[in-house]
Amino acid sequence: MIQRYIRTPIMHRAVEANGFVFFGGIIADDLTLDMAGQTKQVLDKLETYLAESGTDKKNIVSATAYVSDLGLKKGMNDVWTGWFAPENLPSRATLGVADLGENVLLELVVTAVKS
């Protein structure tokens, strides 16, 4: 069975299938923030989405971070490692991309499991 959560005009923020919950395309709301600020906003939004779909951050198994400037990766990593307990860090890939939209520094895609 497939369960969808948090509908937007073009997608659902979370889709559950076979015990996994997939979260797509999370960006910050305040695009004037630096990488650390945008990362914090993205993770705060993700925490809300996780709760709304019945899971939490310790159940994140994989993440892909798309960043518009790999030179800013340290700011993202500092917030990232502070948000996760060390034993709960998921697998992650970070990809540099040419354009995420005006002033978007980070877009995050995450997969979690239901516990």
Sine and cosine of phi, psi and omega as CSV:
sin_phi,cos_phi,sin_psi,cos_psi,sin_omega,cos_omega
0.00,0.00,0.63,-0.78,0.04,-1.00
-0.95,-0.30,0.74,-0.68,0.03,-1.00
-0.85,-0.52,0.73,-0.68,-0.01,-1.00
-0.91,-0.42,0.62,-0.79,-0.04,-1.00
-0.76,-0.65,0.48,-0.88,0.18,-0.98
0.85,0.53,0.94,0.33,-0.02,-1.00
-0.95,0.32,0.66,-0.75,0.15,-0.99
-0.87,-0.50,0.06,-1.00,0.02,-1.00
-0.88,0.47,-0.41,0.91,-0.08,-1.00
-0.89,-0.46,-0.14,0.99,-0.06,-1.00
-0.19,-0.98,0.01,-1.00,0.24,-0.97
-0.96,-0.27,0.66,-0.75,0.00,-1.00
-0.91,0.41,-0.50,0.87,-0.02,-1.00
-0.66,-0.75,0.66,-0.75,0.07,-1.00
-0.74,-0.67,0.81,-0.59,0.00,-1.00
-0.97,-0.23,0.72,-0.70,0.06,-1.00
-0.47,-0.88,0.77,-0.63,0.07,-1.00
0.79,0.61,0.63,0.77,0.06,-1.00
1.00,0.07,-0.09,1.00,0.05,-1.00
-0.97,-0.26,0.53,-0.85,0.11,-0.99
-0.84,-0.54,0.82,-0.57,-0.06,-1.00
-0.96,-0.28,0.79,-0.62,0.00,-1.00
-0.89,-0.45,0.77,-0.63,-0.09,-1.00
-0.88,-0.48,0.55,-0.83,0.25,-0.97
0.78,0.62,0.81,0.59,-0.02,-1.00
-1.00,-0.03,0.83,-0.56,0.06,-1.00
-0.81,-0.59,0.25,-0.97,0.04,-1.00
-0.94,0.34,0.39,-0.92,0.10,-1.00
-1.00,0.08,-0.61,0.79,-0.02,-1.00
-0.99,-0.16,0.99,-0.15,-0.07,-1.00
-0.99,0.11,0.12,0.99,0.13,-0.99
-1.00,0.05,-0.18,0.98,-0.02,-1.00
-0.96,0.29,0.40,-0.92,0.10,-0.99
-0.97,0.24,-0.04,-1.00,-0.06,-1.00
-0.86,0.51,-0.69,0.72,0.02,-1.00
-0.88,0.47,-0.69,0.72,0.01,-1.00
-0.90,0.43,-0.69,0.72,0.03,-1.00
-0.91,0.42,-0.63,0.78,0.01,-1.00
-0.89,0.46,-0.69,0.72,0.02,-1.00
-0.87,0.49,-0.70,0.71,0.02,-1.00
-0.89,0.45,-0.67,0.74,0.00,-1.00
-0.88,0.47,-0.70,0.71,-0.01,-1.00
-0.93,0.36,-0.58,0.82,0.08,-1.00
-0.90,0.44,-0.68,0.74,0.06,-1.00
-0.90,0.45,-0.69,0.73,0.02,-1.00
-0.86,0.51,-0.67,0.75,0.00,-1.00
-0.86,0.50,-0.65,0.76,0.06,-1.00
-0.91,0.42,-0.71,0.71,0.01,-1.00
-0.89,0.47,-0.65,0.76,0.03,-1.00
-0.86,0.51,-0.74,0.67,-0.01,-1.00
-0.88,0.47,-0.67,0.74,-0.01,-1.00
-0.91,0.42,-0.41,0.91,0.00,-1.00
-0.97,-0.24,0.17,0.99,0.15,-0.99
0.99,0.12,0.47,0.88,0.05,-1.00
-0.61,-0.79,-0.16,-0.99,0.02,-1.00
-0.47,-0.88,0.05,-1.00,-0.17,-0.99
-0.91,0.41,-0.40,0.92,0.03,-1.00
-0.95,0.33,-0.21,0.98,0.01,-1.00
-0.99,-0.17,0.13,0.99,0.07,-1.00
-0.96,0.28,0.80,-0.60,-0.03,-1.00
-0.95,-0.31,-0.39,0.92,-0.07,-1.00
-0.44,-0.90,0.56,-0.83,0.05,-1.00
-0.57,-0.82,0.57,-0.82,0.15,-0.99
-0.83,-0.56,0.85,-0.53,0.02,-1.00
-0.96,-0.28,0.83,-0.56,0.09,-1.00
-0.98,-0.21,0.85,-0.53,-0.03,-1.00
-0.83,-0.56,0.59,-0.81,-0.04,-1.00
-0.99,0.10,-0.22,0.98,0.01,-1.00
-0.51,-0.86,0.97,-0.25,-0.02,-1.00
-0.90,0.44,-0.30,0.95,0.08,-1.00
-0.92,0.40,-0.29,0.96,0.01,-1.00
-0.99,-0.13,0.10,0.99,-0.10,-0.99
-0.85,0.52,-0.57,0.82,-0.01,-1.00
-0.85,0.52,-0.66,0.75,0.04,-1.00
-0.87,0.49,-0.63,0.77,0.06,-1.00
-0.92,0.39,-0.73,0.68,-0.04,-1.00
-0.88,0.47,-0.61,0.79,0.01,-1.00
-0.87,0.49,-0.70,0.71,0.02,-1.00
-0.94,0.33,-0.69,0.73,-0.03,-1.00
-0.82,0.57,-0.78,0.63,-0.06,-1.00
-0.95,0.31,-0.35,0.94,0.11,-0.99
-0.99,0.17,-0.43,0.90,-0.06,-1.00
-0.99,0.15,-0.60,0.80,-0.01,-1.00
-1.00,-0.06,0.59,-0.81,0.24,-0.97
-0.93,0.36,0.63,-0.78,-0.06,-1.00
-0.79,0.61,-0.60,0.80,-0.02,-1.00
-0.96,0.27,-0.18,0.98,-0.03,-1.00
-0.94,-0.35,0.19,0.98,0.03,-1.00
-0.88,0.48,0.78,-0.62,0.04,-1.00
-0.99,0.13,0.15,-0.99,0.21,-0.98
-0.92,0.38,0.51,-0.86,-0.05,-1.00
-0.46,-0.89,0.61,-0.79,0.19,-0.98
-0.87,-0.50,0.61,-0.79,0.07,-1.00
-0.86,-0.51,0.83,-0.55,-0.06,-1.00
-0.88,-0.48,0.74,-0.67,0.12,-0.99
-0.99,0.12,0.74,-0.67,-0.01,-1.00
-0.78,-0.62,0.42,-0.91,-0.08,-1.00
-0.94,0.33,-0.61,0.79,-0.12,-0.99
-0.42,-0.91,0.86,-0.52,0.08,-1.00
-0.96,-0.29,-0.03,1.00,-0.11,-0.99
0.88,-0.48,0.34,-0.94,-0.08,-1.00
-0.84,0.54,0.86,-0.51,0.06,-1.00
0.92,0.38,0.11,0.99,0.07,-1.00
-0.99,0.15,0.87,-0.49,-0.01,-1.00
-0.99,-0.12,-0.39,0.92,-0.11,-0.99
-0.54,-0.84,0.70,-0.71,0.20,-0.98
-0.76,-0.64,0.74,-0.67,-0.12,-0.99
-0.88,-0.47,0.69,-0.73,0.09,-1.00
-0.84,-0.55,0.76,-0.65,-0.14,-0.99
-0.68,-0.73,0.55,-0.84,0.16,-0.99
-0.85,-0.52,0.75,-0.66,0.05,-1.00
-0.78,-0.62,0.23,-0.97,0.11,-0.99
-0.93,-0.36,0.37,-0.93,0.13,-0.99
-1.00,0.02,0.69,-0.72,0.00,-1.00
-0.98,-0.19,0.00,0.00,0.00,0.00
